C-alpha cells in the first residue's frame, strides 16, 4: 500500500528535495509550508507520517505537535521533527516519534522515514 507523508517545511528548496526523494522511493507526498497549512490538509486525506520542520511562520512544529496530540483524530499519526536547533527541552511537552538534526544526509532521512512507515 502506498504510504502518504505530509512534509511541512517553509524552505522551498528543502521541501522539494525531500518530496523528490520520497516520491522516488514510492511515497505519496503532500506538502505544506507551515503548521497551519498542514492542519488544513489533514481532513482531506489520510496521512501515515508527518515530517515537520520546527521553526516556521504562522504555526511552528511544536504548535503543530501539540495540536495533533490534543485531537484524537490525529493523535495516531507519527511525527518526525527536524531542525537545525536542537530542542532545549527533550520534547517541549510534545510527544514526537523522532527528531532529525539539520543538515542531514538524505540517506539518513530516508532510513528514519522507512523505519516509522513500515514498522
C-alpha positions, 0 to 999 in steps of 0.5 A: 500500500502506498504510504502518504507523508505530509512534509511541512517545511517553509524552505522551498528548496528543502521541501522539494528535495525531500518530496523528490526523494520520497516520491522516488522511493514510492511515497505519496507526498503532500506538502505544506509550508507551515503548521497551519497549512498542514492542519488544513490538509489533514481532513482531506486525506489520510496521512501515515507520517508527518515530517515537520520542520520546527521553526516556521511562520504562522504555526511552528512544529511544536504548535503543530505537535501539540495540536495533533496530540490534543485531537484524537483524530490525529493523535495516531499519526507519527511525527518526525521533527527536524531542525537545525536547533536542537530542542532545549527541552527533550520534547517541549511537552510534545510527544514526537516519534523522532527528531532529525538534526539539520543538515542531514544526509538524505540517506539518513532521512530516508532510513528514519522515514522507512523505519516509522512507515513500515514498522 
